[in-house]
Amino acid sequence: MNIDPGKLNKSIEIYEREQGRDSDGYRNGDKKPVHRCRAMYSALSGTELIKAGADFGEVKVRFLIRHTKKPLSRKMTVVYAKKEFEIEYINTYGDGREYIELWCKRKTLEG
């Protein structure tokens, strides 16, 4: 795959939720940073959302990052531009294991 490294121009952070408990014994959902990197960001267009039958109360995006040996899972979240995205799908991009695609969604309040 030929990816222009200059297109990896967005800063993202990947977090996992810690399963700890607070002083009262309630679960706290503190975020633990897993990976910080540069990514290529792209959002699905309205036409793509209609074809996919997606809910318009969600924003669907794709982040392309360089391959990492750090284990990533769908239980993690991506923070980009101070917005949190749920990871829906993780895919090794291309044959060379050089990049990873993170397909994500974020609930919106826009009508």
Secondary structure, DSSP 8 states (H G I E B T S, - for coil): ----GGG--EEEEEEEE---B-TTS-B---EEEEEEEEEEEEE--HHHHHHHT--TTEEEEEEEEE--SS---TT-EEEETTEEEEEEEEEEETTTT-EEEEEEEEE----
